[in-house]
Every structure is written in structure tokens, then in C-alpha cells.
Amino acid sequence: MEWRHLTEVLERYGELLCTKYKTYAPEASGRLVDTARFEVRHNDSVYEVGLYLQDYWYYVENGRKAGKFPPLSKIEEWIRVKPVIPRPYNGKLPTEKQLAFLIGRKIAEEGTEGKHPLERSVEEVNNELLMSIKMAILEDIGDDLDTVLVMLGNRK
């Protein structure tokens, strides 16, 4: 059975999901939102929409627990891209490495809160397209049933 209508709706779902995600994802460098992409895959009767994001999407989504230092090189990169303007600390202006350490220490001590851009995007897209997915499946089944009935009618 060909699920043409379902595939079309899932393509729209993926496009809309990427668009919403790009709207909600806070991003200093733009790399997370610029590289977000989707793909509709299927084999046999399983259809899925895969969303591809940078590996740090998880921390943007869920935050980070206290207790462990984050990678300082990533914080240094974030400082350069953002750009972060340091304030004097103990009467001195910290270097980029020192600032990265101070930020990393605060994250290690307190953690960070997640922004949940993916969760928000999925909720909104589901609200908008869930009925469309159901209708597409019904249309595809109807098309397939029409084809079978025509084939049966031609056999007589």
C-alpha cells in the first residue's frame, strides 16, 4: 500500500517542527538552529519523522544537573560567539579562560535550567497536524480500497 497522503503530511510536519524549533531554541552561535533538519523515513508499515540536531541539543532542552564541570572549551566558544562582556572579578578583568572557568564552576555548582524548545515545538505541531495525519491515513486507505475494488471489478 502506498501512503502518499500520509507522507505529504509527515513532510509538512517535519518542516513545521524545524520551523518551530528554530523559533524557540535559544542559540548564541546559530549552529543549533541552522543545522536543524528532518527526514521522513519508512519501512514496511512504520513511518517516522526524524529530527537531526547538534549533539548539545539535549542540554539546551533539559538543562544540566549540578555536580560536574561542563567542557570549558565549549564555554570559551560560547563566550566568543555570544559575545560575553566580562565584569571585573576581584578587581580584575578575567581572561576568556578565566571567565570560562567561572561560568563552568557556577554550572557545576548550580546546574542549568532547560529551555524545552523541542517539547514546546512538538506540542504545537501535534496540536496543528494531528487531525491532518488521521485524515491522510483515511484518504490513503480510501485510495487503496478504490484501487482494489476497480481491480476486482475488472476481473469479472
C-alpha atoms as one frame of an Amber mdcrd trajectory, in Angstrom:
protein
   0.000   0.000   0.000   1.274   3.443  -0.895   0.790   6.066   1.816   1.152
   9.134  -0.392  -1.116  11.443   1.650   0.493  10.383   4.921   3.980  11.019
   3.524   2.926  14.512   2.394   1.519  15.367   5.825   4.610  13.987   7.579
   6.794  16.145   5.303   4.724  19.181   6.364   5.026  18.005   9.985   8.829
  17.850   9.708   9.051  21.283   8.061   6.803  22.845  10.671   8.674  21.126
  13.513  12.003  22.522  12.250  10.496  25.988  11.865   9.000  25.985  15.360
  12.215  24.610  16.861  14.232  27.376  15.222  11.834  29.885  16.759  12.139
  28.545  20.314  15.743  27.337  20.562  17.976  29.913  22.268  21.224  29.955
  20.399  24.304  32.115  20.632  26.093  30.859  17.528  23.063  29.887  15.449
  24.618  26.479  14.773  21.885  24.562  16.610  19.057  26.131  14.643  20.956
  26.492  11.351  21.734  22.781  11.196  18.346  21.502  12.373  16.845  19.263
   9.701  14.291  16.492   9.419  13.775  13.343   7.424  10.666  11.227   6.843
  11.591   7.542   6.886   9.541   4.434   6.417   9.995   0.725   6.070   7.081
  -1.650   5.785   4.337  -0.151   7.939   6.472   2.107  10.148   6.597   5.798
   9.283   8.621   8.239  11.343   9.869  11.786  11.275  13.463  12.085  12.446
  14.773  15.440  13.644  18.534  15.916  13.448  20.151  18.401  15.831  23.613
  19.212  17.140  24.739  16.911  19.956  24.312  19.586  22.637  20.577  19.924
  21.949  19.954  17.725  24.987  21.439  20.293  27.375  19.503  23.138  25.762
  16.345  21.056  26.134  16.808  19.610  29.613  19.462  21.712  31.282  22.325
  20.240  33.204  22.469  18.850  36.734  24.880  20.313  39.221  27.939  18.309
  40.194  30.116  18.093  37.132  32.122  20.668  35.193  30.918  21.236  31.621
  33.525  21.241  28.834  35.405  24.538  29.222  36.308  24.631  25.518  32.589
  24.781  24.675  32.076  27.624  27.152  35.033  29.507  25.640  33.461  29.077
  22.195  30.133  30.328  23.562  31.882  33.367  25.094  33.438  34.260  21.716
  30.220  33.795  19.748  27.743  35.390  22.137  29.846  37.706  22.821  30.052
  37.808  26.594  31.463  41.006  28.068  33.103  40.151  31.381  32.737  42.248
  34.525  35.673  42.751  36.819  36.097  39.900  39.303  38.072  40.674  42.471
  39.106  43.965  40.881  40.493  42.363  37.691  39.016  41.728  34.298  39.094
  37.940  33.707  40.624  36.451  30.579  38.482  34.291  28.317  39.827  31.113
  30.001  39.222  32.521  33.478  35.721  33.605  32.538  35.008  30.154  31.094
  36.207  28.608  34.358  33.980  30.915  36.446  30.941  30.128  34.293  31.786
  26.406  34.344  32.141  26.444  38.123  28.744  28.098  38.523  27.177  25.490
  36.210  28.936  22.696  38.142  27.645  24.085  41.438  24.111  25.063  40.444
  23.378  23.341  37.138  21.266  24.994  34.439  17.593  25.001  33.579  16.394
  23.542  30.315  14.632  25.781  27.828  12.494  22.950  26.354  12.332  24.238
  22.764  11.770  20.755  21.337   8.995  19.932  23.787   7.228  23.212  23.013
   7.660  22.697  19.262   6.315  19.131  19.305   3.289  20.193  21.380   2.413
  22.985  18.982   2.949  20.933  15.831   0.973  17.999  17.239  -1.917  20.331
  18.030  -1.842  21.694  14.490  -1.314  18.498  12.485  -2.613  15.502  14.432
  -6.013  15.640  12.741  -4.296  16.068   9.345  -2.349  12.861   9.931  -5.534
  10.967  10.756  -7.264  12.354   7.651  -4.279  11.483   5.436  -4.357   7.873
   6.643  -8.074   7.664   5.906  -7.531   9.139   2.416  -4.755   6.638   1.690
  -6.899   3.726   2.844  -9.776   5.047   0.707  -7.494   5.352  -2.346  -6.202
   1.825  -1.822  -9.710   0.456  -1.340 -10.844   2.169  -4.569  -7.920   0.552
  -6.412  -8.780  -2.900  -5.043 -12.449  -2.501  -5.935 -11.576  -1.411  -9.503
  -9.245  -4.418  -9.832 -11.957  -6.750  -8.576 -14.473  -5.178 -10.956 -12.136
  -5.755 -13.920 -11.758  -9.466 -13.052 -15.384 -10.278 -13.890
